[in-house]
Amino acid sequence: MATGQKLMRAIRVFEFGGPDVLKFQSDVAVPITKDHQVLIKVHACGVNPVDTYIRSGTYSRKPPLPYTPGSDVAGVIEAVGENVSAFKKGDRVFTAGTISGGYAEFAVAADDTVYTLPEKLDFKQGAALGVPYFTAYRALLHSARGKAGESVLVHGASGGVGLAACQIARAYGLKVLGTAGTEEGKNIVLRNGAHEVFNHREVNYIDKIKVKLFYSFIKVKFCFLRDTFL
């Protein structure tokens, strides 16, 4: 290690496996930014399922060992590369994909993956935006092309991506049906935008959803006919 190298605390993984492979270290070198990168002082880091898949070694992409996990962080810009013009030191930001890993005091990210964090959001909320909300937005509005007045079923809606999908779908005027496996989960889903929620641990929950959708269709059809002939 070079003399005068700045050090930080970080979680490191030296072998793939369960949570026990996560090792805390206090002598990790602070990453250095390149031309189109920024250095973020991490205030909060998102923990997503994909992080656990990578750590376990079951994901299609395996980073070279050792590495620091974590893709989503929120914090304050500490330094910027020479060719970065959109951000400056002190800016509140979040990113959907660190380069050096988010389970650390500092993280490097490419400037085109970094976004200004609105003042109304705290750092914890900012760290929850990347994977959950970007995934939900892409699925609902880019892939499915959801439109106001349509119905959407969010399976496993009590998870991070599921809750984001419920919120976004409700905001865009869709009829939102969600599923969860516990009463607590069902209540959370309802509080986050779902019109109806079903327990996916019940044997006949699919039939209940079909009935709900069928009667919703009949109601819409009736209103259309009524407005047409009145």
N, C-alpha and C positions, 0 to 999 in steps of 0.2 A: 504494500500500500504506500502511495506517495506521501512524503512529508507534507504536513499541512492539509491533507485531504479532509474535507468536512465529512463527519459521520452522522448517522441517524439510526433510529430504532425501526425495525421492520420485522415482519414475519417471513421466514424463509422455508422453502421446501427443498430437501436434498434427495428425497426418494418419493415415488408415488405411493399413495396408500390412504388410510383413514385419517381422521382429524389429528391423530397423534403424530403425524409427520410434520405438522406445523410447528416450527421452531422459532422462538423469539430471540432476536439478536439485537444488541445495542451498538454494534461496531460496523454497520453496513455503510458503504460509501454512498453519499448523496449523488444521485445521477446528474450528469452534465447535459445541458441542452445542446442540440445541433441547430442548424439554420432555421428550420420551420417547426421548431418544438418550443414548448413552454414548460417551466418547472412550477409545479403546484404544491403549495404547503397544504397538506391534506387535513381537513377539519372533520370529514366524515367519509366513510367508504361503504359502498354497497356490497352485500354478500349475496350473490346470485347462485342458483343451482348449477349454472355452467362452471362457476369457479370450483365447486366441489367435484364435478365430473372431471375437470382438468387435473385437479389435485389427486384424484383416485387413479388416474392413468387410463380411464375408460373412454375419454373423449377422443374424437378423431385427430385433434391437434394436440401435440405434446410439446410444451416449451422445453428448451434445454435446461438441465439441472445444473446448479440450484437456481431457483427463481422465486420471485415474490408474487403471490396471487393477487387477484382483484383487478377488475376492469373499470368499475364505476367509482368516481370520487367527486367530492365537492370541496372547494377550498379557495385559497387566495393565491394569485400569481406571485411567485417569488422571483422569477427571472424569465427572460424571453430570449430566443435565438436571434441572430442577426437579421434574418429576413422576416421576422414576425412584425406585422403592423397593426393587426386587429386588437391586440391586447398589450397591456403594460403592467408593470409591477403594482400590486395592490388591488387589481380587479378581482371581483367575486365571480367564480366560474364553476362549471361542472363539466365533466367529460364522460363520454360513453365508451372510452377505451384507452386506458393508459398503456404506455409502452413498457415502463419499468415495473409496474405492479402497484396496486393501490393500498395494500396492507402495510403501509409505511408512513413515515412522517412527511416525506416528499415523494412526488411522482412526476415523471415526464410523460407528456402526451403531445401528439402532433397537433398543430394549431387548428387544422381543419376538423378535428374531432372535439374541439372545446367550444363551449357556449357560455354566454353571460348568464349568471344566475340572477333572476329577478329578485328585487329587494323583499318582496312579499314572501319569498321562500327562504327557510333556514337551510343550513348545510346538510342536515340529515335528509330533508326533503329533496335537496339537490342531488344527493348521492343515490337516491332511489329513482331518478328519472331515466337514466341511460337505458339499460337492458329492458326493464319492465315497460316503460312508456313508449320507447321507440319500437319495441317489438309489437306491442298492442296496436299502435297507430298504423304501422306497416300492414299488419294482418287485416285490420278492419277496413281501412280506407284505400290502401294500395292493392292488396291482393283480393279481398272480398268486395271492394268497392261499395261498401255499405252506404245507404242513403236514408234520410229521414223517412219515417213511416214504415220501414222494413223491420223485421224481427231478427234478433241475433241470439244464439245460444252460446254462452260462455261456460264451457265445462271446466270444473276445478277453479271456479271464479274467486275463491278466497285466497289464492296465491298472489304474488306480486304482479305478474302479467295479467292475471284474471281480473284483479281489482282495477288495474289501469284500463283494461278493455271495457269494463262496466262503466267507468267514469266517462271515458271518451265516447262510447256508444250512446249513453244517455245525453251527453252534451250535444251530440249531433242529431238527436231526435229519433233514435231507434228504440224499438220495443226490446227491452233487455231481459232475457231469461238467464239465470245463472244456476250453477250447482255447487254444492259444498258437502262435506262429509260429517259435520257436527252442527249442533244448534248454534254454537258460538260463531262458527264459520258462516252459517246462513244469515245470521244477524249482521255480520260484517258486510256481506255481499249486498244486503238490502240497504245498508247505510251508505253504500258506495255506488248507488245508481240503478241497481236491478229492480225491475217491476215485480218480478216473481222469482222465487228461488226454490230449488228442489234438492232433496238429499240423494246424492248419487250412490249412497250405500244401500238404499232400498231396492229390492228386486225389481219392482215395477215402475221405477221412476221415469223411464223412457216413455211408458204408456201415458203417464200423467202429463208429460211435456207435450206429447202428440195431441192429447185432448185439449190442452190449453191453447195450442196453436190452431187447432181446428175451430174452436169456438171464437177465437180472435178473428179468423178468416171470415167466418159466418157473420160476425158483427160488422166487420168492414164492408162486406158485400151488401148487407142490409142497408147500411148508411148510404152507400153509393146508389143503390136502387131508389131509396127514399128521396135523396136529393135530386135524382134524375127525373122522377115523375111528379114531384110536388111543385 
